[in-house]
Amino acid sequence: MDLTTTVRVKAFYALGGESLGAGLDAAIALLVTKYSVAAAKLMDRHAEEMERTEQYDIEAGQRVVSLKGYPVDTTADFEVTSDAQREFTGSAEDSSDYHVDAASGLLHLDGFVPAEGYGVLEVVYTGGMGTDVDDFIVNYPDIAHAIDEQIVHLLQRKDSMGATAVSVAGGSISHAGAVQWLPHVKTLLLSESRDSF
């Protein structure tokens, strides 16, 4: 799911006094998708709110699991199943044996001892940052704006993508390198990242 729109990126770009024509819309849309996916990956979160069935690793003594899709919709079905064999054909744990913090996506396993190992806890739930791009922008305006800013920064440098000047005795040369996240954009995205245990 995209975390901003082409229209927003073009409007932000126009604040600099220059506008972008419709001929760049497809390229901007690709950048929006690329940076939306990269942002979700950096935050280690699911952006799109939807029903999910996920398996989580459980270490010895672990009683808290950080779900990737949050906030969690507490009005939707929520099931937790622990199975050392990873078959998940048995009955789900009783809902009184755990609780989830909907805002943070932290699942507290306080009424049972889960199996330990890789992928031994299955959670069926609905969660994510927004049902669509418009919902995401309303819920996370700072992130949407940061991605707008990242893409505009890239577009403003389109004629010298990643160029870096290096001075040497007798002159200087330029070479292209990879464009990285703007530091303040990366800081914001990391501040919204999922807790890991």
C-alpha positions as CSV (number, residue, x, y, z in Angstrom):
1,M,0.0,0.0,0.0
2,D,1.3,3.5,-0.9
3,L,1.8,5.8,2.1
4,T,1.4,9.0,0.1
5,T,0.1,10.1,-3.3
6,T,1.5,11.5,-6.5
7,V,-0.7,14.6,-6.1
8,R,0.8,15.3,-2.6
9,V,4.4,14.9,-3.9
10,K,3.7,17.3,-6.8
11,A,2.1,19.8,-4.5
12,F,5.0,19.7,-2.1
13,Y,7.5,20.1,-5.0
14,A,5.5,23.1,-6.3
15,L,6.2,24.9,-3.0
16,G,9.7,25.4,-4.3
17,G,8.3,27.6,-7.1
18,E,8.6,25.0,-9.9
19,S,5.9,22.6,-11.0
20,L,6.1,19.1,-12.4
21,G,4.1,18.2,-15.5
22,A,1.8,15.2,-15.9
23,G,4.5,13.5,-18.0
24,L,6.3,12.6,-14.7
25,D,3.2,11.1,-13.0
26,A,4.1,7.5,-13.7
27,A,7.7,8.0,-12.5
28,I,6.5,9.7,-9.3
29,A,4.0,6.9,-8.7
30,L,6.8,4.4,-8.9
31,L,8.9,6.4,-6.5
32,V,5.9,6.7,-4.1
33,T,5.5,2.9,-4.2
34,K,9.2,2.3,-3.8
35,Y,9.6,4.6,-0.8
36,S,6.4,3.4,0.8
37,V,7.6,-0.2,0.7
38,A,11.0,0.9,2.0
39,A,9.4,2.9,4.8
40,A,7.3,0.0,5.9
41,K,10.3,-2.3,5.8
42,L,12.4,0.2,7.9
43,M,9.6,0.4,10.4
44,D,9.2,-3.4,10.3
45,R,5.4,-2.9,10.2
46,H,2.5,-3.8,8.0
47,A,1.1,-0.5,6.6
48,E,-2.2,-1.9,5.2
49,E,-4.8,-2.8,7.7
50,M,-6.2,-6.3,6.9
51,E,-6.8,-9.7,8.4
52,R,-3.6,-11.6,8.9
53,T,-2.5,-15.1,10.0
54,E,1.1,-14.9,11.1
55,Q,3.5,-17.2,12.9
56,Y,6.0,-15.9,15.5
57,D,9.2,-17.3,17.0
58,I,9.1,-17.8,20.8
59,E,12.3,-17.9,22.9
60,A,12.6,-19.5,26.3
61,G,10.7,-17.4,28.9
62,Q,9.3,-15.0,26.3
63,R,5.8,-13.7,27.3
64,V,5.4,-10.7,24.9
65,V,5.1,-10.7,21.1
66,S,5.2,-7.6,19.0
67,L,2.7,-7.9,16.1
68,K,3.7,-6.4,12.8
69,G,0.2,-5.1,12.0
70,Y,-0.8,-2.5,14.4
71,P,-2.9,-0.7,15.6
72,V,-4.9,-3.9,16.1
73,D,-8.6,-3.8,15.4
74,T,-10.0,-5.2,18.6
75,T,-13.5,-5.5,17.1
76,A,-12.3,-8.2,14.7
77,D,-11.6,-11.8,15.4
78,F,-8.4,-12.5,17.4
79,E,-7.0,-15.9,18.0
80,V,-3.7,-17.2,19.4
81,T,-2.6,-20.8,19.0
82,S,0.6,-22.3,20.3
83,D,1.9,-25.5,18.7
84,A,5.5,-26.9,18.9
85,Q,4.8,-28.9,15.7
86,R,3.6,-25.8,13.8
87,E,0.5,-27.6,12.5
88,F,-2.0,-25.3,14.3
89,T,-4.8,-27.8,13.9
90,G,-5.7,-27.8,17.6
91,S,-7.9,-25.3,19.4
92,A,-6.9,-21.7,20.0
93,E,-5.8,-20.5,23.5
94,D,-8.5,-19.2,25.7
95,S,-8.8,-15.4,25.3
96,S,-8.5,-14.9,29.0
97,D,-4.9,-16.3,28.8
98,Y,-3.6,-13.3,26.8
99,H,-4.3,-9.7,26.1
100,V,-3.2,-7.3,23.3
101,D,-2.4,-3.7,23.6
102,A,-4.2,-2.5,20.4
103,A,-2.2,0.7,20.0
104,S,1.3,-0.8,20.3
105,G,0.5,-4.3,18.9
106,L,2.1,-5.9,22.0
107,L,0.6,-9.3,22.7
108,H,1.0,-10.4,26.3
109,L,0.9,-14.1,26.9
110,D,0.2,-14.1,30.6
111,G,-2.1,-17.0,31.2
112,F,-0.3,-19.9,29.5
113,V,3.2,-21.0,28.7
114,P,3.7,-21.0,24.9
115,A,5.7,-23.6,23.0
116,E,9.3,-22.5,22.3
117,G,10.9,-22.5,18.9
118,Y,10.6,-21.1,15.4
119,G,7.1,-20.2,14.2
120,V,5.4,-21.9,17.0
121,L,2.9,-19.2,17.9
122,E,0.2,-18.4,15.3
123,V,-1.9,-15.2,15.6
124,V,-4.9,-14.5,13.6
125,Y,-5.9,-10.8,13.8
126,T,-6.7,-7.6,11.9
127,G,-4.2,-4.8,12.1
128,G,-2.2,-2.2,10.2
129,M,-1.7,1.5,9.9
130,G,-4.6,2.3,7.6
131,T,-7.2,0.7,5.3
132,D,-6.0,2.7,2.3
133,V,-3.7,5.5,1.5
134,D,-6.2,8.2,2.5
135,D,-6.8,6.5,5.9
136,F,-3.0,6.2,6.3
137,I,-2.5,9.9,5.6
138,V,-5.1,10.8,8.2
139,N,-3.7,8.4,10.8
140,Y,0.0,9.1,10.1
141,P,0.4,12.6,8.5
142,D,4.0,13.0,9.7
143,I,5.1,9.8,8.0
144,A,3.2,10.7,4.8
145,H,4.8,14.2,4.8
146,A,8.3,12.7,5.4
147,I,7.9,10.4,2.4
148,D,6.7,13.4,0.3
149,E,9.8,15.3,1.4
150,Q,12.1,12.3,0.6
151,I,10.7,12.0,-2.9
152,V,10.8,15.7,-3.6
153,H,14.5,15.7,-2.4
154,L,15.2,13.0,-4.9
155,L,13.3,14.8,-7.7
156,Q,15.1,18.1,-7.1
157,R,18.4,16.1,-7.6
158,K,17.1,14.3,-10.7
159,D,19.8,15.8,-12.9
160,S,22.6,14.8,-10.5
161,M,21.3,11.6,-8.8
162,G,23.5,10.9,-5.9
163,A,26.3,12.9,-7.3
164,T,29.2,13.6,-5.0
165,A,32.0,16.0,-5.7
166,V,35.5,15.0,-4.7
167,S,38.3,17.5,-4.7
168,V,41.8,16.4,-5.6
169,A,45.0,18.2,-6.4
170,G,44.5,20.1,-9.7
171,G,40.7,19.8,-9.8
172,S,37.6,17.9,-8.8
173,I,35.5,15.1,-10.1
174,S,31.9,14.0,-9.5
175,H,30.6,10.5,-9.3
176,A,27.2,9.1,-8.7
177,G,26.4,7.2,-5.5
178,A,23.3,5.8,-3.8
179,V,20.8,8.2,-2.5
180,Q,20.0,7.4,1.2
181,W,17.1,8.4,3.5
182,L,17.3,12.0,4.6
183,P,18.5,11.8,8.2
184,H,15.4,13.4,9.8
185,V,13.1,11.2,7.7
186,K,14.9,8.1,8.8
187,T,14.8,9.2,12.4
188,L,11.0,9.7,12.2
189,L,10.5,6.3,10.5
190,L,12.6,4.6,13.2
191,S,10.6,6.3,15.9
192,E,7.5,4.6,14.5
193,S,9.1,1.2,14.2
194,R,7.9,-2.0,15.8
195,D,9.3,-3.1,19.1
196,S,11.2,-6.3,18.9
197,F,12.0,-8.8,21.6
